[in-house]
């Protein structure tokens, strides 16, 4: 399985879910710039939300809170697409 969210990808194999950010070099070769591993899809989405907030370019409290809301809504929308409801407290920064 492969789920694309912005420049992040969630993939699966028989053992785990992987969250990675792919990078393409000038020759067109794609490599993983960053990867984390999770035992469930829900944990992968929650981990992705945390990562996206941590690596954002937000400056100051207002921008940070705006980014938290943006990422939270993005992740919740992805869950809704597949019929899964995640309580807001599960998506934290």
Secondary structure, DSSP 8 states (H G I E B T S, - for coil): -EEEETTEEEEE-SS-EEEEEEEE-TTS-EEEEEEEEESSHHHHHHHHHHHHHHTS---HHHHHHHHHHHHHHHHHHHHHHTT----GGGS--
